[in-house]
Amino acid sequence: MKVIPVIISGGAGSRLWPASRQSHPKPFLKVADGYSLIQQTVLRAASIEGVVELVAVTSGDHLFLTKDEFDELDSVVLPRTFLLEPEARDTAAAVAAAAIHARATQGPDAILCVFPADHLISNLPAFLDVMGLAMEHAKLGRIATLGITPTRPDTAFGYIEADGENVVRFVEKPDLDTAKAYVASQRFFWNAGIFCFSAQTMLDEMVLHCPEVLQAVADSYENGRASQCQGFAKIELAPEHFGSAPRISLDHAVMEKTNRLAVIPCDMDWNDIGSWNAMADLIAPDESGNRIRGDVHMVDTTGTYVSSDKRVIGTVGVSDLVIVDSPDALLVTSRDRVQDVKKLFEGLKASGHEAHLVHSTVHRPWGTYTVLEEGERFKIKRIEVKPGRQLSLQMHYHRSEHWVVVSGSAKIVNGEQELFLGTNESTYIPCGHKHRLENPGRIDLVIIEVQSGDYLAEDDIVRFDDEYGRT
């Protein structure tokens, strides 16, 4: 039996702003053990018996960020394929792409196990037992879905009503009174969005229930660009076809219509980390019901969650709040309104405020940069380049740059010159000069960049050569 875990990594995680941003969303958030949510998902998936390949469905913008998360897991040495969506079309299209790929590469009987990239499951033995049952269903031509036994009435989750293993219906997020009735009936389970099926079974059901999605994605896969890179494969789905796929979830497109569905009730310490309350629950409370992360000091404070990356946070005489501090944004909300953080995120996005999109530290395929300070006609950045990585050969029309090496070694193209600089050495790059920064060493290269000019936005860049395909 060939098993292919499929990790769906999309969305902005808007309810976890300011930690989650559109360019660095929820799956990449680190949790208490130091692993990100997507790394936790990869480790669980790789533990399933019979796995022959890991597949991640994500966007091209997140390819190298996702790849780096995989690369940090030295214990996972399985082949990896990244299916790159040119735009988000919801989970039906993502699963269709994975099923088409699995059938083409591993055969129609390959078993796909579909996982969201941003959930936590603490009980690994229970998870593996449940996945074993799910795969038995998949081998018999059924589609298995995991139903999480609810521990409380919760309005943040969708529900599955079941009669034994048979699914009666899927229900959208209910109000509180309805959720209480669901839990009391013992017929309802939280919908975890975890599925198991053979490639051919899913494709057959899509022919019946969402042929428009399947055809658009099949055309996109057939006309996409496939390439083998160092340590992984990537398939860029063709945008002219993929964009015509209806935007619909797998639940609506297939699960609510198929007669092949089986639900497997389970209790495996599942948490979808869907809000700041869920994130707070990962931390043990003190005697006043407070949960803290970072340098936090409290006086007469109860039932409050505070998270700080750097600054000292002090609270006096408050209760039942969520306070999340990041280098460039601060969130304060009552605990009973955490679901409405999404509205705040959407407002920032609608206004064009870049706080919805990026952090002050921005991740790039080669490393990161952090804006330290900016003002009229100047910007100061801290740039960190990973060993063996390089920026594109590029030029700016409106700014000059001064680079000072803080640590590591730098190989630099500056106009017609090629330079090797060490700690405390520098170079000046005039406006209009072609230039490139590379780390030829074995440790991270850190430089301070001082920009000056009339226009300092990130879109003032012309790339002449780029190993990440951005030319």
Salt bridges, closest charged atoms under 4 A:
GLU53 OE2 - HIS101 NE2 3.08
ASP68 OD2 - LYS386 NZ 2.49
ASP68 OD1 - ARG389 NH2 3.12
GLU69 OE1 - LYS30 NZ 3.90
ASP71 OD2 - LYS67 NZ 2.48
ASP71 OD1 - ARG80 NH1 2.64
GLU72 OE1 - LYS30 NZ 3.60
GLU87 OE1 - ARG89 NH1 3.15
ASP118 OD2 - LYS26 NZ 3.45
ASP118 OD1 - HIS119 NE2 3.64
GLU136 OE2 - LYS139 NZ 3.03
ASP154 OD2 - ARG152 NH2 2.93
GLU161 OE1 - ARG169 NE 2.58
GLU161 OE2 - ARG187 NH2 3.08
GLU165 OE2 - HIS137 NE2 3.56
GLU172 OE2 - HIS252 NE2 3.06
GLU205 OE1 - HIS209 NE2 3.29
GLU205 OE2 - ARG260 NE 3.38
GLU236 OE1 - ARG225 NH2 3.08
GLU236 OE2 - LYS234 NZ 3.99
GLU256 OE2 - HIS252 ND1 2.99
ASP295 OD1 - HIS297 NE2 2.71
ASP309 OD1 - ARG293 NH2 3.07
ASP325 OD1 - ARG311 NH2 2.64
ASP328 OD1 - ARG21 NH2 2.83
ASP340 OD2 - ARG337 NE 2.53
ASP340 OD1 - LYS343 NZ 3.63
GLU384 OE1 - ARG382 NH1 2.83
GLU401 OE2 - HIS396 NE2 3.11
GLU401 OE2 - ARG399 NE 2.90
GLU401 OE1 - HIS435 NE2 3.44
ASP454 OD1 - ARG377 NE 2.93
GLU458 OE2 - LYS379 NZ 3.78
GLU458 OE2 - LYS381 NZ 2.84
ASP465 OD2 - ARG436 NH2 2.86
ASP466 OD2 - ARG470 NE 2.99
